[in-house]
Structures are given as structure tokens and as C-alpha cells.
Amino acid sequence: MGVAARAAPPPDLAAARPLGRRAAVRRPLVLVAGAGALLLVVVVVGAALGAVAVPLDQTAAILGRRLLGLPFAVTWPASAETIVLELRLPRVLTAMVVGGGLAVTGAALQGLLRNPLADPYVLGTSSGAALGAAIGILIPFRVLFLDFGLVHVLAFAGALAAVLTVERLSRRGTLASLTGLLLTGYAVSSLLAAGLALVMYASGQSLRQIFFFLLGSFDGSTWLRLAGAAPIVLVGVLLIALRARALNALLLGEDGAAHLGLEVGRERTILLVLASLVTAAGVAVSGLIGFVGLVVPHAVRLLVGPNARAVVPASLVMGAAFLGLADLVSRLAGEIPVGVVTAIVGAPFFLYLLGRARTGYEL
């Protein structure tokens, strides 16, 4: 009897195993819930603050009554409602949609390419979008559809064309597929950057507008423009989330994923297309905004681990909150480009991550 008692596992250790599993499940949920609460705060504060501040209680009442039908005793002037609903809210929501999309595509590409330096622009998306937008700026006539001008359409088309070119050319090489994809992306990006430099050289008075696009901004965001971009971003993010199992398998390498029964070539193409669509839609409405897709997925992995089932939704809400806050800082600082704000925040954090890499941090 004494031997049997000694052979039994200690009660606290036996209970620790299921508690550890429950903690692993709870941590992503807590993170998503916390980031979701932060999103609500960012929406209210972002809609309230700006060149003309609207009191927070009035802003909350406007949003609650007009969007949710909640009863509020607070009254407000008509000008405050116009500022909140027509000028600031579409901008805040556009920033969140773009931020969430960039963070999810960054997480997907880092897992797909097994490269912690991968971001949504790694395959030439940024260079293609920049060149397309620059050409659109130089074309003298203007056409609007759903509040999208030629600049936005050509930026979207340029981003997609660049990625599809990289993917097609990488299939013809003799290098390993992922290495060939990255090197082809670098070569195509360099070629497109040279084309952009020529366009900027010939742009004359339009140089400032091109440069402003390269730094990213949500100035001029409207409900129509948001309605055009948001469905592409959100559907793309949802489809990426549904392929979390494939992303987890690809972390083992292409051979390991194939042994698990994954059709590696098919999944790779699907993920590349989805990531490119989401990135292109975001770039079309905001310009180029760096560090969101690079830094946010790393921060999420530090908190919830590498499982894509947790990383993708957590990246979505954290990316949305991060870029929503960055845009708020941009407005309060006098409309400096939001890409400058994300770089100021993202670069030091990325250096911190590099320091962790020397002590064993992995993707």
C-alpha cells in the first residue's frame, strides 16, 4: 500500500497538466479580448480627438446612439455628429482594417516562408504599388469609382502584378522554392524601385504627392473607400485564418508538411494570393506603411506561441489597435505621415527582437 502511494503522481503535478493546457488556450483568448477592448477605446478616442476636439461623452453618445441605437441622455451639436461620423470614424476604421490586414499577412508570410524578416512587402508588393500609384499621379485626368481614383486602382494593380510576376518567375529557377521566391522578390523589387526612381525624377510638381504616398496616410478616408477595401481585406483574412492548419504544417518545412499530407504547392499558391490581395487592398487606401506586418506578428508569438490558430486572430486585433493608435498620434502631431509613426515605434521594438534572437528567440 505504501509502495502504491509512492507510485502515484503528486496531486499538484497531476492537476498542473490540464491546467497548463487550459492556460495555453486561455492566453490567446485573454489577449484577443484585451485587444478588442483596446479597439473600442481607440475608436472612441480616435473619433473624439483631432484639430477640433469633441468631448468624449458626446463622442460615445453619438457612436452608441447612431450605430447601436443605445439610449443616451447626452446631447450634442450637429457639427459634432458630422465630425465624428463623416470625418473621423471612417478614418479610424480604415486604419484598423489596414492594420489588421497587414499584421495577418505578415504572420502568414513569416510562417509560409519560414523567415522571421518576412513582411507583407517582401515579394515586391510595395514596389509594385508605389510604381502604380506614381504613374496614376502623373496621368493628367481623374476618374472616381466608389471614391477610388486612378492612383488607388493602379496601386492595387501594381501590387498584385508584382507578386504574381515574382511567383511565376520563381517557379522557373533551379534553387529551392522558398529561396528562389525570396531572391526573385528581391530582384523584381529592385527593378520596380528603379522604375519608381525614374518616374519620380520626371514627376516635377507631383513629387511631393508621390513622396506622401510612399510614407502612408489615412487623410481623405471616406465611407465609400472603406466599403471598397474592407471586404477584400476581411474576406482575405478570414480565408487565411481557415488555413491555420496549413501554416502550422509549413513551419515543419515543405518536406515535413508533405509527409503530413499537405499539398504544399497548392497551399503555398493560395496563401500567396490571399496575402497579396489583402496587402494590395490595404496599400491602395493608405499608401505604404511599414513595420506593422513585421513587428506585430512577432509580438503576438512572444505572447501566445507559434500556433497559427492563435497567432492569426491575435495579430488581427493587435494590428488593428496598433495602426489605429499610430494614426491617432499622426493626427495629433499635425498630420505627419503615419508610416513615420510606425517606424519610430517599430524600429526600436524590432531591434529588441533581434536582441532576443541572440538568446534563442525563434519564429
Residue pairs with C-beta under 8 A, 6 or more apart in sequence:
24 305
27 303
27 304
27 310
28 304
28 310
28 313
28 314
31 300
31 303
31 304
31 314
31 318
32 313
32 314
32 317
35 314
35 317
35 318
35 320
35 321
36 317
38 321
39 96
39 317
39 320
39 321
39 324
42 92
42 96
42 321
42 324
42 325
42 328
43 63
43 89
43 92
43 93
43 96
43 324
44 56
44 59
44 60
44 63
45 56
45 328
46 88
46 91
46 92
46 95
46 324
46 327
46 328
47 54
47 59
47 62
47 63
47 84
47 88
47 89
47 92
48 54
48 55
48 56
48 58
48 59
48 84
48 88
49 328
49 331
49 332
50 83
50 87
50 88
50 331
50 332
51 331
52 83
54 62
54 76
54 80
54 83
54 84
57 74
58 74
58 76
58 80
59 80
59 84
60 72
60 74
61 72
61 74
61 76
62 76
62 80
62 81
62 84
62 85
63 84
63 89
64 70
64 72
65 71
65 72
66 81
66 85
86 223
90 221
90 222
90 223
90 225
90 226
91 218
91 219
91 221
91 327
92 324
92 327
92 328
93 226
93 230
94 218
94 221
94 225
94 226
94 229
94 230
94 285
94 286
95 218
95 221
95 286
95 320
95 323
95 324
95 326
95 327
95 338
96 320
96 321
96 323
96 324
97 226
97 229
97 230
97 233
97 234
97 282
97 320
98 218
98 229
98 233
98 282
98 285
98 286
98 289
98 323
99 292
99 296
99 319
99 320
99 321
99 322
99 323
99 324
99 326
100 233
100 237
100 315
100 316
100 317
100 319
100 320
100 323
101 233
101 234
101 236
101 237
101 278
101 279
101 281
101 282
101 319
102 120
102 278
102 279
102 282
102 289
102 292
102 293
102 296
102 319
102 323
103 292
103 293
103 296
103 297
103 300
103 315
103 316
103 318
103 319
103 320
103 322
104 237
104 240
104 241
104 278
104 312
104 315
104 316
104 319
105 120
105 236
105 240
105 274
105 275
105 278
105 279
105 293
106 118
106 119
106 120
106 292
106 293
106 294
106 296
106 297
106 315
106 319
107 293
107 296
107 297
107 300
107 308
107 311
107 312
107 315
108 240
108 247
108 271
108 274
108 275
108 312
109 115
109 118
109 119
109 120
109 122
109 123
109 271
109 275
109 293
110 116
110 118
110 119
110 297
110 363
111 247
111 248
111 250
111 251
111 308
111 311
111 363
112 118
112 247
112 250
112 268
112 271
112 272
112 275
113 122
113 178
113 181
113 182
114 178
114 250
114 251
114 253
114 363
115 122
115 178
115 182
115 363
116 298
116 353
116 357
116 362
116 363
117 294
118 294
119 290
119 291
119 293
119 294
120 275
120 278
120 279
120 282
120 293
121 127
121 279
121 288
121 290
121 293
122 182
122 185
123 162
123 163
123 166
123 167
123 181
123 185
123 188
123 189
123 272
123 276
124 162
124 163
124 165
124 166
124 185
124 188
124 189
124 192
125 159
125 162
125 163
125 276
125 279
125 280
125 283
126 159
126 189
126 283
126 288
127 162
127 188
127 189
127 190
127 192
127 193
127 196
128 158
128 159
128 160
128 161
128 162
128 163
128 192
129 155
129 156
129 158
129 159
129 162
129 280
129 283
129 284
129 288
130 155
130 158
130 192
130 193
130 196
130 210
130 213
130 214
130 288
131 158
131 192
131 195
131 196
131 199
132 154
132 155
132 156
132 157
132 158
132 159
132 161
133 151
133 152
133 154
133 155
133 158
133 210
133 213
133 287
134 196
134 199
134 200
134 203
134 210
134 213
135 154
135 158
135 199
136 149
136 150
136 151
136 152
136 153
136 154
136 155
137 151
137 203
137 206
137 209
137 210
137 213
138 199
138 202
138 203
138 206
139 150
141 150
142 149
142 150
143 149
143 150
145 153
146 224
146 225
146 227
146 228
147 222
147 224
147 225
147 228
148 225
148 228
148 284
151 213
152 225
152 284
152 285
153 284
155 213
155 280
155 283
155 284
155 287
156 280
156 281
156 283
156 284
158 192
159 276
159 279
159 280
159 283
159 284
160 276
160 277
160 280
162 188
162 189
162 192
163 272
163 276
163 280
164 276
165 188
166 181
166 184
166 185
166 188
167 181
167 269
167 272
169 184
169 188
170 177
170 180
170 181
170 183
170 184
170 185
171 177
173 180
173 183
173 184
174 180
175 183
177 254
177 268
178 254
199 210
200 207
200 210
200 211
203 210
212 287
212 337
213 287
213 288
214 287
214 288
214 339
215 287
215 288
215 337
215 338
215 339
215 340
216 286
216 287
216 288
216 289
216 290
216 337
216 338
216 339
216 342
217 286
217 287
217 330
217 335
217 337
217 338
217 339
218 285
218 286
218 327
218 330
218 338
219 335
221 285
225 285
226 285
228 285
229 281
229 282
229 284
229 285
232 277
232 278
232 281
233 278
233 281
233 282
236 274
236 275
236 277
236 278
236 281
237 278
237 312
237 316
239 270
239 274
240 271
240 274
240 275
240 278
240 312
241 312
241 313
241 316
243 267
243 270
243 271
243 274
244 307
244 308
244 309
244 312
245 308
245 309
246 257
246 262
246 267
246 271
247 271
247 308
247 312
248 306
248 307
248 308
248 309
249 256
249 257
249 260
249 262
250 257
250 262
250 264
250 267
250 268
251 306
251 363
252 260
254 264
257 264
257 267
258 264
279 293
282 289
286 338
287 337
287 339
288 339
289 323
289 338
289 339
289 342
290 339
290 342
290 343
290 346
291 342
291 343
291 345
291 346
291 347
291 350
292 319
292 322
292 323
292 342
292 346
293 319
294 346
294 350
295 346
295 349
295 350
295 353
296 315
296 318
296 319
296 322
297 311
297 315
298 350
298 353
299 318
299 349
300 310
300 311
300 314
300 315
300 318
301 311
301 363
302 356
302 361
303 314
304 310
304 311
304 314
305 311
306 363
322 342
322 345
323 338
323 342
326 338
326 341
326 342
326 345
327 338
327 341
329 341
330 336
330 337
330 338
330 340
330 341
333 341
353 361
